[in-house]
Amino acid sequence: MPIRIVQIQRGDQRRVAIVREPELGLTEFASVYELVSASLDSGATLLELLEAASNTESIGYESIYRGDSDWRLLPPIDHPEPARCMVSGTGLTHGGSARDRQSMHVDKPEQITDSMRMYRSGVEGGRPAEGAVGTAPEWFYKGTGSILRAHREPLTVPWFGEDGGEEAEIAGIYIIGPDAVPRRVGMAMGNEFSDHKYEKKNYLHLAGSKIRTCSLGPELVIGAEFQSVPGTVSIRRDDMMIWSKQIATGEAEMCHSLANIEHHHFKYDGHRRPGDVHVHYYGAHSLSFGDGIELRSGDIMQVRFDGFGRPLHNPLDVSRVAANPVVTIPL
């Protein structure tokens, strides 16, 4: 049975809470990282620890979710040292986003781009037999834990950015054990926010287009069902819905198996440093950019997937910082 948890903060006080709609059951743990570390140290499961650490104290979820409480939602995972949290992703795992990327870079309808070739390689070899290694998917780096944003926090188009667009996805949450073996803690909804205009100029700009803030949560699901997960992604502007699409993710909807994605991310020795946290986005089904939508400052991006708790909302913020060059000082 999946269990959903959140991280909340009031002043300098933090708690992990179990979602028991319409309330949150507080636990004794201050962070999910602390909870997972206790599991690795004791050998107890996360569920066993949560049950033992929960008390009778509950607080209402709705006011926290709306932003009307002294408590506020945090991203559902973080690391005491943000630089030890790697945020990354795998793209071109879903047919819809592959078609969107194909249309970004094609000059003639019959032309096959590298994006579509990458997707097709996943269709042909992304689901290897148990014990075998499949074809490598696209992989990208987004940043460290400092780029993660919570429910209701803005996602920012930096002064050097050309646009910002939502990418509604599920992300895997991992911690590397003391034996250098990755442990999957759970999964969470996310908005893997990217600069699609910049990428459209040249597909080699993909790496730079991904180095942006992104959001996660509000809930972390332990034991989530990930075979076929329907959802909805939408954009609101001035209280009006300007775009919405039914989407789906999960292994049945993807060209790569979860095991293959995880293998190709964690095959690098540097990605298995004990104590590190990894947030890895599994790919988007569809993009509003693919339908010609250009987001503006103040637009609200909403992501919802069945079984993953309350929807994730984030406003778009366009940075007004002056475009001054970064100057390096020689020593």
C-alpha positions as a LaTeX table, in Angstrom:
\begin{tabular}{lrrr}
\hline
Residue & $x$ (\AA) & $y$ (\AA) & $z$ (\AA) \\
\hline
Met1 & 0.00 & 0.00 & 0.00 \\
Pro2 & 1.64 & 3.29 & $-1.03$ \\
Ile3 & 2.18 & 5.91 & 1.64 \\
Arg4 & 2.48 & 9.64 & 0.94 \\
Ile5 & 4.59 & 12.00 & 3.01 \\
Val6 & 5.54 & 15.68 & 2.93 \\
Gln7 & 8.23 & 17.88 & 4.43 \\
Ile8 & 6.99 & 21.02 & 6.15 \\
Gln9 & 8.68 & 23.90 & 7.96 \\
Arg10 & 7.65 & 26.59 & 10.43 \\
Gly11 & 10.43 & 29.01 & 11.31 \\
Asp12 & 13.44 & 26.84 & 12.11 \\
Gln13 & 11.26 & 23.82 & 12.93 \\
Arg14 & 10.96 & 21.07 & 10.33 \\
Arg15 & 8.86 & 17.90 & 10.31 \\
Val16 & 8.06 & 14.95 & 8.09 \\
Ala17 & 4.31 & 14.34 & 8.02 \\
Ile18 & 2.17 & 11.47 & 6.73 \\
Val19 & $-0.67$ & 12.50 & 4.43 \\
Arg20 & $-3.97$ & 11.36 & 5.92 \\
Glu21 & $-6.44$ & 13.52 & 4.07 \\
Pro22 & $-7.62$ & 16.06 & 5.08 \\
Glu23 & $-4.89$ & 16.13 & 7.72 \\
Leu24 & $-1.16$ & 15.62 & 8.08 \\
Gly25 & 0.05 & 13.29 & 10.80 \\
Leu26 & 3.29 & 14.65 & 12.25 \\
Thr27 & 6.25 & 12.35 & 12.86 \\
Glu28 & 9.37 & 12.77 & 14.96 \\
Phe29 & 11.60 & 13.02 & 11.88 \\
Ala30 & 12.81 & 16.46 & 10.83 \\
Ser31 & 13.57 & 15.47 & 7.24 \\
Val32 & 13.15 & 12.66 & 4.75 \\
Tyr33 & 16.94 & 12.43 & 4.60 \\
Glu34 & 16.98 & 11.77 & 8.34 \\
Leu35 & 14.22 & 9.16 & 7.92 \\
Val36 & 16.09 & 7.35 & 5.14 \\
Ser37 & 19.37 & 7.48 & 7.05 \\
Ala38 & 17.64 & 5.87 & 10.03 \\
Ser39 & 16.34 & 3.12 & 7.75 \\
Leu40 & 19.80 & 2.42 & 6.36 \\
Asp41 & 21.33 & 2.40 & 9.86 \\
Ser42 & 18.68 & 0.19 & 11.49 \\
Gly43 & 17.57 & $-2.10$ & 8.68 \\
Ala44 & 13.94 & $-1.16$ & 9.34 \\
Thr45 & 11.72 & $-0.25$ & 6.40 \\
Leu46 & 10.56 & 3.31 & 5.85 \\
Leu47 & 6.99 & 2.25 & 6.62 \\
Glu48 & 8.03 & 0.65 & 9.91 \\
Leu49 & 9.91 & 3.77 & 10.95 \\
Leu50 & 7.06 & 6.09 & 9.97 \\
Glu51 & 4.55 & 4.04 & 11.94 \\
Ala52 & 6.82 & 4.00 & 14.99 \\
Ala53 & 7.59 & 7.73 & 14.74 \\
Ser54 & 4.05 & 8.97 & 14.15 \\
Asn55 & 2.23 & 10.48 & 17.08 \\
Thr56 & $-1.30$ & 11.63 & 17.73 \\
Glu57 & $-0.58$ & 15.21 & 16.66 \\
Ser58 & $-2.22$ & 16.19 & 13.38 \\
Ile59 & $-2.59$ & 19.48 & 11.53 \\
Gly60 & $-4.84$ & 20.51 & 8.67 \\
Tyr61 & $-3.38$ & 20.03 & 5.20 \\
Glu62 & $-5.57$ & 22.45 & 3.24 \\
Ser63 & $-4.32$ & 25.70 & 4.78 \\
Ile64 & $-0.69$ & 24.63 & 4.33 \\
Tyr65 & $-1.35$ & 23.60 & 0.73 \\
Arg66 & $-2.99$ & 27.00 & 0.01 \\
Gly67 & $-0.16$ & 28.93 & 1.68 \\
Asp68 & $-2.39$ & 30.23 & 4.50 \\
Ser69 & $-0.53$ & 28.60 & 7.41 \\
Asp70 & 2.57 & 29.29 & 9.49 \\
Trp71 & 3.75 & 25.94 & 8.16 \\
Arg72 & 4.94 & 25.80 & 4.57 \\
Leu73 & 5.60 & 22.93 & 2.21 \\
Leu74 & 9.18 & 22.13 & 1.24 \\
Pro75 & 10.31 & 19.99 & $-1.67$ \\
Pro76 & 9.69 & 16.41 & $-0.53$ \\
Ile77 & 13.43 & 15.65 & $-0.49$ \\
Asp78 & 16.54 & 17.69 & 0.19 \\
His79 & 20.06 & 17.16 & 1.50 \\
Pro80 & 21.67 & 18.95 & 4.46 \\
Glu81 & 24.39 & 19.89 & 1.95 \\
Pro82 & 22.52 & 20.93 & $-1.24$ \\
Ala83 & 25.63 & 20.37 & $-3.38$ \\
Arg84 & 25.32 & 16.65 & $-2.56$ \\
Cys85 & 21.94 & 16.40 & $-4.25$ \\
Met86 & 22.17 & 15.83 & $-8.01$ \\
Val87 & 19.16 & 16.78 & $-10.13$ \\
Ser88 & 19.10 & 15.16 & $-13.56$ \\
Gly89 & 16.75 & 13.57 & $-16.05$ \\
Thr90 & 16.12 & 11.27 & $-18.96$ \\
Gly91 & 14.40 & 12.69 & $-22.02$ \\
Leu92 & 12.75 & 11.26 & $-25.12$ \\
Thr93 & 11.12 & 8.46 & $-23.15$ \\
His94 & 7.55 & 9.27 & $-24.28$ \\
Gly95 & 6.24 & 9.43 & $-27.83$ \\
Gly96 & 4.46 & 12.76 & $-27.37$ \\
Ser97 & 7.50 & 14.71 & $-26.22$ \\
Ala98 & 9.64 & 13.01 & $-28.88$ \\
Arg99 & 7.25 & 14.33 & $-31.52$ \\
Asp100 & 7.39 & 17.80 & $-29.93$ \\
Arg101 & 11.19 & 17.72 & $-30.02$ \\
Gln102 & 11.13 & 16.43 & $-33.61$ \\
Ser103 & 9.00 & 19.41 & $-34.66$ \\
Met104 & 11.40 & 21.82 & $-32.92$ \\
His105 & 14.34 & 20.81 & $-35.07$ \\
Val106 & 12.88 & 19.62 & $-38.39$ \\
Asp107 & 13.00 & 21.64 & $-41.62$ \\
Lys108 & 11.05 & 19.17 & $-43.75$ \\
Pro109 & 8.22 & 16.90 & $-42.55$ \\
Glu110 & 9.97 & 13.78 & $-43.83$ \\
Gln111 & 13.25 & 14.64 & $-42.12$ \\
Ile112 & 14.20 & 12.44 & $-39.15$ \\
Thr113 & 16.04 & 14.34 & $-36.43$ \\
Asp114 & 18.53 & 13.02 & $-33.89$ \\
Ser115 & 15.79 & 13.45 & $-31.27$ \\
Met116 & 13.51 & 11.00 & $-33.08$ \\
Arg117 & 16.41 & 8.62 & $-33.71$ \\
Met118 & 17.13 & 8.63 & $-29.98$ \\
Tyr119 & 13.48 & 7.88 & $-29.19$ \\
Arg120 & 13.40 & 5.05 & $-31.73$ \\
Ser121 & 16.55 & 3.53 & $-30.26$ \\
Gly122 & 14.69 & 3.37 & $-26.96$ \\
Val123 & 11.71 & 1.68 & $-28.60$ \\
Glu124 & 14.04 & $-0.90$ & $-30.13$ \\
Gly125 & 16.34 & $-1.53$ & $-27.18$ \\
Gly126 & 15.16 & 0.26 & $-24.05$ \\
Arg127 & 13.47 & $-2.75$ & $-22.45$ \\
Pro128 & 16.17 & $-5.39$ & $-22.06$ \\
Ala129 & 15.59 & $-8.83$ & $-20.58$ \\
Glu130 & 16.21 & $-9.15$ & $-16.86$ \\
Gly131 & 19.93 & $-9.12$ & $-16.19$ \\
Ala132 & 20.77 & $-7.52$ & $-19.55$ \\
Val133 & 21.70 & $-3.91$ & $-20.35$ \\
Gly134 & 19.57 & $-2.00$ & $-22.83$ \\
Thr135 & 20.35 & 0.93 & $-25.07$ \\
Ala136 & 21.33 & 4.13 & $-23.28$ \\
Pro137 & 18.66 & 6.85 & $-23.11$ \\
Glu138 & 19.19 & 10.57 & $-23.43$ \\
Trp139 & 20.55 & 11.98 & $-20.17$ \\
Phe140 & 20.90 & 15.54 & $-18.91$ \\
Tyr141 & 22.05 & 17.42 & $-15.84$ \\
Lys142 & 19.92 & 20.15 & $-14.25$ \\
Gly143 & 21.85 & 21.20 & $-11.17$ \\
Thr144 & 22.26 & 20.61 & $-7.46$ \\
Gly145 & 19.62 & 20.60 & $-4.75$ \\
Ser146 & 19.65 & 24.40 & $-4.66$ \\
Ile147 & 17.50 & 24.51 & $-7.84$ \\
Leu148 & 14.59 & 22.50 & $-6.36$ \\
Arg149 & 11.41 & 24.44 & $-5.66$ \\
Ala150 & 8.36 & 23.46 & $-3.65$ \\
His151 & 4.64 & 23.69 & $-4.39$ \\
Arg152 & 3.62 & 27.35 & $-4.95$ \\
Glu153 & 7.21 & 28.58 & $-5.33$ \\
Pro154 & 8.05 & 30.34 & $-8.62$ \\
Leu155 & 10.07 & 28.79 & $-11.42$ \\
Thr156 & 12.33 & 31.45 & $-12.88$ \\
Val157 & 13.33 & 32.43 & $-16.39$ \\
Pro158 & 16.81 & 33.90 & $-15.72$ \\
Trp159 & 17.94 & 37.13 & $-17.34$ \\
Phe160 & 19.85 & 35.18 & $-20.00$ \\
Gly161 & 16.94 & 32.81 & $-20.69$ \\
Glu162 & 14.71 & 33.02 & $-23.75$ \\
Asp163 & 11.60 & 31.42 & $-22.31$ \\
Gly164 & 10.40 & 28.93 & $-19.73$ \\
Gly165 & 8.08 & 26.00 & $-20.24$ \\
Glu166 & 6.62 & 23.25 & $-18.10$ \\
Glu167 & 7.56 & 19.58 & $-18.39$ \\
Ala168 & 5.14 & 17.50 & $-16.31$ \\
Glu169 & 6.91 & 14.38 & $-15.11$ \\
Ile170 & 7.41 & 11.86 & $-12.34$ \\
Ala171 & 10.83 & 11.93 & $-10.68$ \\
Gly172 & 12.59 & 9.17 & $-8.80$ \\
Ile173 & 14.10 & 10.01 & $-5.42$ \\
Tyr174 & 17.25 & 8.09 & $-4.49$ \\
Ile175 & 19.89 & 7.96 & $-1.80$ \\
Ile176 & 23.21 & 6.17 & $-2.08$ \\
Gly177 & 23.79 & 3.76 & 0.79 \\
Pro178 & 27.07 & 3.32 & 2.70 \\
Asp179 & 27.79 & 0.35 & 0.41 \\
Ala180 & 27.59 & 2.62 & $-2.68$ \\
Val181 & 24.34 & 0.92 & $-3.77$ \\
Pro182 & 21.48 & 3.24 & $-4.85$ \\
Arg183 & 18.21 & 2.97 & $-2.90$ \\
Arg184 & 14.98 & 4.23 & $-4.44$ \\
Val185 & 13.19 & 6.10 & $-1.65$ \\
Gly186 & 10.06 & 6.82 & $-3.68$ \\
Met187 & 8.68 & 9.00 & $-6.44$ \\
Ala188 & 7.16 & 12.46 & $-6.69$ \\
Met189 & 5.42 & 14.63 & $-9.24$ \\
Gly190 & 7.60 & 17.27 & $-10.78$ \\
Asn191 & 7.85 & 20.12 & $-13.24$ \\
Glu192 & 11.16 & 19.71 & $-15.06$ \\
Phe193 & 11.10 & 23.32 & $-16.22$ \\
Ser194 & 13.21 & 24.09 & $-19.33$ \\
Asp195 & 14.00 & 26.77 & $-21.93$ \\
His196 & 12.49 & 25.40 & $-25.14$ \\
Lys197 & 13.11 & 28.48 & $-27.28$ \\
Tyr198 & 16.81 & 28.25 & $-26.58$ \\
Glu199 & 16.84 & 24.53 & $-27.38$ \\
Lys200 & 14.88 & 25.11 & $-30.60$ \\
Lys201 & 17.70 & 27.27 & $-32.00$ \\
Asn202 & 19.99 & 24.24 & $-32.05$ \\
Tyr203 & 19.49 & 20.86 & $-30.41$ \\
Leu204 & 23.06 & 21.12 & $-29.05$ \\
His205 & 21.68 & 23.82 & $-26.73$ \\
Leu206 & 19.74 & 21.11 & $-24.87$ \\
Ala207 & 22.31 & 20.94 & $-22.07$ \\
Gly208 & 22.12 & 24.67 & $-21.36$ \\
Ser209 & 18.33 & 24.75 & $-21.71$ \\
Lys210 & 17.99 & 22.33 & $-18.80$ \\
Ile211 & 19.99 & 24.30 & $-16.23$ \\
Arg212 & 16.97 & 25.98 & $-14.66$ \\
Thr213 & 14.98 & 25.80 & $-11.46$ \\
Cys214 & 12.48 & 22.93 & $-11.28$ \\
Ser215 & 9.83 & 21.80 & $-8.85$ \\
Leu216 & 8.94 & 18.65 & $-6.98$ \\
Gly217 & 6.06 & 17.47 & $-4.86$ \\
Pro218 & 4.21 & 18.41 & $-2.86$ \\
Glu219 & 4.18 & 14.74 & $-1.81$ \\
Leu220 & 6.69 & 11.90 & $-1.88$ \\
Val221 & 5.05 & 8.54 & $-2.59$ \\
Ile222 & 6.68 & 5.46 & $-1.10$ \\
Gly223 & 5.72 & 2.29 & $-2.96$ \\
Ala224 & 4.09 & 4.14 & $-5.86$ \\
Glu225 & 2.42 & 2.26 & $-8.70$ \\
Phe226 & 4.34 & 3.16 & $-11.86$ \\
Gln227 & 2.97 & 0.94 & $-14.60$ \\
Ser228 & 0.55 & 3.38 & $-16.23$ \\
Val229 & $-0.16$ & 6.67 & $-14.48$ \\
Pro230 & $-2.69$ & 9.07 & $-16.04$ \\
Gly231 & $-2.51$ & 12.75 & $-15.30$ \\
Thr232 & $-3.23$ & 16.29 & $-16.41$ \\
Val233 & $-0.99$ & 19.26 & $-17.11$ \\
Ser234 & $-2.46$ & 22.73 & $-17.48$ \\
Ile235 & $-1.60$ & 26.43 & $-17.69$ \\
Arg236 & $-3.68$ & 29.17 & $-16.06$ \\
Arg237 & $-3.40$ & 32.85 & $-16.90$ \\
Asp238 & $-5.36$ & 35.51 & $-15.00$ \\
Asp239 & $-7.67$ & 32.82 & $-13.54$ \\
Met240 & $-8.40$ & 31.40 & $-17.00$ \\
Met241 & $-7.31$ & 28.00 & $-18.27$ \\
Ile242 & $-5.39$ & 28.70 & $-21.50$ \\
Trp243 & $-4.12$ & 25.16 & $-22.11$ \\
Ser244 & $-4.69$ & 21.70 & $-20.70$ \\
Lys245 & $-3.84$ & 18.19 & $-21.80$ \\
Gln246 & $-4.47$ & 14.67 & $-20.57$ \\
Ile247 & $-1.14$ & 12.89 & $-20.21$ \\
Ala248 & 0.20 & 9.54 & $-19.04$ \\
Thr249 & 3.49 & 8.24 & $-17.73$ \\
Gly250 & 4.78 & 5.00 & $-16.24$ \\
Glu251 & 6.66 & 2.05 & $-17.64$ \\
Ala252 & 3.83 & 1.02 & $-19.96$ \\
Glu253 & 3.88 & 4.51 & $-21.51$ \\
Met254 & 7.66 & 4.75 & $-21.95$ \\
Cys255 & 10.18 & 3.30 & $-24.38$ \\
His256 & 12.67 & 2.54 & $-21.61$ \\
Ser257 & 12.11 & 0.34 & $-18.57$ \\
Leu258 & 12.68 & 1.92 & $-15.18$ \\
Ala259 & 15.51 & $-0.55$ & $-14.53$ \\
Asn260 & 17.25 & 0.53 & $-17.74$ \\
Ile261 & 16.93 & 4.23 & $-16.89$ \\
Glu262 & 18.28 & 3.60 & $-13.40$ \\
His263 & 21.18 & 1.47 & $-14.65$ \\
His264 & 22.35 & 4.08 & $-17.12$ \\
His265 & 22.17 & 6.85 & $-14.52$ \\
Phe266 & 23.94 & 4.96 & $-11.75$ \\
Lys267 & 26.52 & 3.09 & $-13.87$ \\
Tyr268 & 28.93 & 5.99 & $-13.33$ \\
Asp269 & 31.06 & 5.57 & $-10.21$ \\
Gly270 & 30.68 & 9.27 & $-9.44$ \\
His271 & 26.91 & 8.83 & $-9.23$ \\
Arg272 & 27.21 & 6.29 & $-6.40$ \\
Arg273 & 28.91 & 8.31 & $-3.68$ \\
Pro274 & 27.59 & 7.17 & $-0.26$ \\
Gly275 & 25.24 & 9.67 & 1.33 \\
Asp276 & 24.36 & 11.55 & $-1.85$ \\
Val277 & 20.77 & 12.21 & $-2.92$ \\
His278 & 19.63 & 11.97 & $-6.55$ \\
Val279 & 16.47 & 13.40 & $-8.07$ \\
His280 & 15.99 & 11.98 & $-11.56$ \\
Tyr281 & 13.13 & 13.05 & $-13.85$ \\
Tyr282 & 11.78 & 10.23 & $-16.03$ \\
Gly283 & 10.53 & 12.29 & $-18.98$ \\
Ala284 & 7.44 & 14.18 & $-20.15$ \\
His285 & 4.47 & 13.05 & $-22.23$ \\
Ser286 & 3.58 & 16.43 & $-23.77$ \\
Leu287 & 4.65 & 20.07 & $-23.68$ \\
Ser288 & 2.54 & 23.22 & $-24.04$ \\
Phe289 & 5.41 & 24.58 & $-26.15$ \\
Gly290 & 4.65 & 21.85 & $-28.68$ \\
Asp291 & 1.15 & 23.33 & $-29.06$ \\
Gly292 & 2.49 & 26.84 & $-29.62$ \\
Ile293 & 1.88 & 28.15 & $-26.08$ \\
Glu294 & 4.30 & 30.82 & $-24.89$ \\
Leu295 & 4.21 & 31.28 & $-21.13$ \\
Arg296 & 4.23 & 34.71 & $-19.49$ \\
Ser297 & 5.26 & 35.94 & $-16.08$ \\
Gly298 & 2.55 & 35.08 & $-13.56$ \\
Asp299 & 1.17 & 32.07 & $-15.46$ \\
Ile300 & 0.43 & 29.12 & $-13.18$ \\
Met301 & 1.71 & 25.70 & $-14.24$ \\
Gln302 & $-0.22$ & 22.78 & $-12.74$ \\
Val303 & 0.81 & 19.11 & $-12.72$ \\
Arg304 & $-1.36$ & 16.24 & $-11.48$ \\
Phe305 & $-0.88$ & 12.46 & $-11.63$ \\
Asp306 & $-3.26$ & 9.86 & $-10.23$ \\
Gly307 & $-1.98$ & 8.34 & $-7.00$ \\
Phe308 & 0.61 & 11.05 & $-6.38$ \\
Gly309 & $-1.39$ & 13.32 & $-4.12$ \\
Arg310 & $-2.43$ & 16.92 & $-4.47$ \\
Pro311 & $-1.54$ & 18.83 & $-7.66$ \\
Leu312 & 1.71 & 20.73 & $-7.94$ \\
His313 & 1.32 & 24.44 & $-8.74$ \\
Asn314 & 4.13 & 26.83 & $-9.65$ \\
Pro315 & 3.94 & 30.37 & $-11.05$ \\
Leu316 & 6.31 & 31.49 & $-13.79$ \\
Asp317 & 8.63 & 34.34 & $-12.84$ \\
Val318 & 10.71 & 36.26 & $-15.38$ \\
Ser319 & 13.87 & 37.68 & $-13.83$ \\
Arg320 & 14.26 & 41.46 & $-14.08$ \\
Val321 & 17.95 & 41.40 & $-13.18$ \\
Ala322 & 20.07 & 43.51 & $-15.50$ \\
Ala323 & 21.90 & 41.49 & $-18.15$ \\
Asn324 & 25.44 & 42.19 & $-17.02$ \\
Pro325 & 28.27 & 39.84 & $-17.97$ \\
Val326 & 29.81 & 37.66 & $-15.27$ \\
Val327 & 33.42 & 38.75 & $-14.77$ \\
Thr328 & 36.09 & 36.31 & $-13.63$ \\
Ile329 & 38.84 & 37.69 & $-11.37$ \\
Pro330 & 42.31 & 36.17 & $-11.86$ \\
Leu331 & 44.30 & 35.26 & $-8.75$ \\
\hline
\end{tabular}
